[in-house]
Amino acid sequence: MKGSTDRRRFLRLTMAGIIGLTLGDQALRRQALASEELPHLAEDNAQAAALKYTHQSPQEDQHCGNCMLLQGNEGDEWRPCSIFPGHTVNVKGWCSAWTAKPA
């Protein structure tokens, strides 16, 4: 009886691992391609206008490049932002949702 339980547990863990690897690989692939495929956020976009987004920050020490909401690859000029899904923002930009990265 114990052998049967161990076999079931092994099969469950193996299947969970296979599913996890498959989904994880797809997520990494999507993230790598995300900034290349997403359009740049327009300043006249309704959500951008509501959050006062601009491509050039009016404040020297606050910009998308040092905001904790910015995602994507370090060094890219246009990167995804969690506030504006489906678009990329300029790292020199700013919006009222700006939040400093933790030190």
One Martini backbone bead per residue (centre of mass of N, CA, C, O) as a GRO file, in nm:
protein
  103
    1MET     BB    1   0.057   0.064  -0.020
    2LYS     BB    2   0.300   0.258  -0.003
    3GLY     BB    3   0.391   0.232  -0.302
    4SER     BB    4   0.135   0.361  -0.423
    5THR     BB    5   0.163   0.640  -0.291
    6ASP     BB    6   0.446   0.710  -0.400
    7ARG     BB    7   0.369   0.693  -0.699
    8ARG     BB    8   0.154   0.916  -0.699
    9ARG     BB    9   0.332   1.140  -0.595
   10PHE     BB   10   0.539   1.129  -0.821
   11LEU     BB   11   0.341   1.188  -1.054
   12ARG     BB   12   0.238   1.459  -0.953
   13LEU     BB   13   0.515   1.604  -0.941
   14THR     BB   14   0.592   1.560  -1.235
   15MET     BB   15   0.351   1.704  -1.365
   16ALA     BB   16   0.392   1.975  -1.225
   17GLY     BB   17   0.675   2.025  -1.342
   18ILE     BB   18   0.600   2.024  -1.641
   19ILE     BB   19   0.395   2.251  -1.628
   20GLY     BB   20   0.582   2.465  -1.505
   21LEU     BB   21   0.793   2.467  -1.734
   22THR     BB   22   0.604   2.544  -1.962
   23LEU     BB   23   0.484   2.809  -1.845
   24GLY     BB   24   0.754   2.950  -1.779
   25ASP     BB   25   0.863   2.961  -2.069
   26GLN     BB   26   0.632   3.129  -2.188
   27ALA     BB   27   0.666   3.376  -2.004
   28LEU     BB   28   0.960   3.445  -2.084
   29ARG     BB   29   0.905   3.482  -2.385
   30ARG     BB   30   0.697   3.712  -2.357
   31GLN     BB   31   0.883   3.911  -2.206
   32ALA     BB   32   1.105   3.934  -2.426
   33LEU     BB   33   0.886   4.039  -2.652
   34ALA     BB   34   0.716   4.272  -2.537
   35SER     BB   35   0.881   4.540  -2.604
   36GLU     BB   36   0.882   4.484  -2.920
   37GLU     BB   37   0.548   4.470  -2.961
   38LEU     BB   38   0.482   4.720  -2.815
   39PRO     BB   39   0.341   5.013  -2.797
   40HIS     BB   40   0.361   5.332  -2.761
   41LEU     BB   41   0.275   5.568  -2.547
   42ALA     BB   42   0.040   5.807  -2.560
   43GLU     BB   43  -0.031   6.116  -2.428
   44ASP     BB   44  -0.350   6.096  -2.540
   45ASN     BB   45  -0.417   5.883  -2.369
   46ALA     BB   46  -0.651   5.845  -2.136
   47GLN     BB   47  -0.473   5.727  -1.906
   48ALA     BB   48  -0.232   5.914  -1.943
   49ALA     BB   49  -0.385   6.178  -1.894
   50ALA     BB   50  -0.490   6.107  -1.607
   51LEU     BB   51  -0.163   6.063  -1.518
   52LYS     BB   52   0.025   6.274  -1.664
   53TYR     BB   53   0.177   6.172  -1.902
   54THR     BB   54   0.528   6.190  -2.007
   55HIS     BB   55   0.822   6.159  -2.198
   56GLN     BB   56   0.919   6.412  -2.016
   57SER     BB   57   1.035   6.491  -1.728
   58PRO     BB   58   0.993   6.765  -1.499
   59GLN     BB   59   1.174   6.580  -1.309
   60GLU     BB   60   1.491   6.482  -1.250
   61ASP     BB   61   1.435   6.257  -1.000
   62GLN     BB   62   1.168   6.178  -1.179
   63HIS     BB   63   1.137   5.864  -1.349
   64CYS     BB   64   1.082   5.570  -1.500
   65GLY     BB   65   1.376   5.455  -1.447
   66ASN     BB   66   1.304   5.501  -1.105
   67CYS     BB   67   1.056   5.310  -1.115
   68MET     BB   68   0.886   5.031  -0.977
   69LEU     BB   69   0.680   4.986  -1.238
   70LEU     BB   70   0.900   4.912  -1.414
   71GLN     BB   71   0.987   4.709  -1.686
   72GLY     BB   72   1.217   4.501  -1.815
   73ASN     BB   73   1.501   4.600  -1.981
   74GLU     BB   74   1.785   4.715  -1.911
   75GLY     BB   75   1.845   4.998  -2.140
   76ASP     BB   76   1.578   5.051  -2.247
   77GLU     BB   77   1.384   5.313  -2.365
   78TRP     BB   78   1.138   5.110  -2.397
   79ARG     BB   79   0.897   5.007  -2.146
   80PRO     BB   80   0.715   4.837  -1.946
   81CYS     BB   81   0.410   4.901  -1.751
   82SER     BB   82   0.184   4.831  -1.497
   83ILE     BB   83  -0.013   5.080  -1.562
   84PHE     BB   84   0.036   5.021  -1.898
   85PRO     BB   85  -0.104   4.796  -2.055
   86GLY     BB   86   0.018   4.736  -2.387
   87HIS     BB   87   0.268   4.928  -2.323
   88THR     BB   88   0.520   5.168  -2.363
   89VAL     BB   89   0.770   5.357  -2.193
   90ASN     BB   90   0.964   5.615  -2.122
   91VAL     BB   91   1.238   5.644  -1.915
   92LYS     BB   92   1.200   5.976  -1.918
   93GLY     BB   93   0.938   5.966  -1.799
   94TRP     BB   94   0.604   6.051  -1.650
   95CYS     BB   95   0.383   6.003  -1.360
   96SER     BB   96   0.158   6.010  -1.087
   97ALA     BB   97   0.254   5.694  -1.015
   98TRP     BB   98   0.515   5.746  -0.911
   99THR     BB   99   0.770   5.517  -0.767
  100ALA     BB  100   1.016   5.447  -0.580
  101LYS     BB  101   1.277   5.266  -0.563
  102PRO     BB  102   1.420   5.054  -0.376
  103ALA     BB  103   1.740   5.053  -0.220
   0.00000   0.00000   0.00000
